[in-house]
Amino acid sequence: MLRRGIILLIMAIAIQSGIKAQNDLEVTSIRSPQFNATYDLDDSVNVEVSLKNNGPNVIIVGDYIHFDVKVSTADTTIFYNVIESAIVNLGVNNGQSFTLLRNLKLDSESNYQICASVNGTDLYPTNTSKVSGPCVSFVVGVEEQMIKANKVYFIDNRIRFELSQALPSTQYRILDLSGKVLKDGILDRVNQQEAIFKAPAKGLYFLQLRDLKGKQGTYKFIVR
């Protein structure tokens, strides 16, 4: 109670002195559960994330950080509001890991998606970050139904691939190693496909495909 009282006092002083109660915080990755993994029905997982403070303020020990977590299956979507305390001073450009949900039971045979984002803190309730929170997808209790893509490669700021079967309203997403979605869209109903993608850096990326019936496939490609 004393610590929270001190935080509220600091916040009141900041407001009275004209300091804007805002800061740039970013969930940079979801450390757990694992991207594109397969879990058994009734397994339990922790939802762990990495948070980065982009500034301009230091997040002090004891400041309460407010997160949003979304857990989706083919049938349901559940939202969690999670509050965690900073356990060390979080300086500008520094990071810290947080466990937002513990022993989350995977009780549905489905394709899961978990997304996490940060709203702000008690001292800095407005998060000025323009970066969307990352998501991870994985399968629970069933064999994944695959959309098959062949010859996935990157050239001239385009990712090119060939679908084994052209299906209506097939969605695509391009993700980095942390599971962050860098681009998404809807494919044309043709076998030969390409999508413009300006990669932020060289390295390994993922192409994820999903149709209206829940079939999906994930493929790696390298930007050199």
Order of alpha helices (4+ residues) and beta strands (2+ residues): alpha-beta-beta-beta-beta-beta-beta-beta-beta-beta-beta-beta-beta-beta-beta-beta-beta
